[in-house]
Amino acid sequence: GNGASNFTIHNVTRTDSGSYTVNVTITAGSDTAVVNLDVYFLPECNVVPPTLQSLNESATFTFNCTPSKDGYPVVYMYVFQLIGSTLTSGGNVNITEGVSGSVLTVSSLKRSEDSGNYTCMVTNEAGSVTIATCLNVLDVVPPITVTVL
């Protein structure tokens, strides 16, 4: 027919990213074109915190949200939540972002305010991955002094 050709990659993976060169030759001459393929993929979070952590009131809770393998593109957004409510830095909550991840620190824990399911959602253009842990803040029972008469 018309001499048209197609090039198809089935089940694209991240290793298919790269430059592809097309050479076209007709009776009038030839030309070359380069096509770049960028395959977006999610970061991997293989290192996760314990599913349940128990700490005493007044202690400090640290939740590291660090992907174990970068996704593509590497531009991330990190969102920490406690029982579905987004957390921001302020009061006893501090969120720091670094080159390799983000860290949530909650100091001076209070059972009534800080117990619950914590999540960290890591997002890039390919989508998002969620890491979760549950924090159980324990009441600190003051010591009881018994005097025997």
Salt bridges, closest charged atoms under 4 A:
GLU44 OE2 - ARG14 NH2 3.29
ASP139 OD2 - ARG111 NH1 3.73
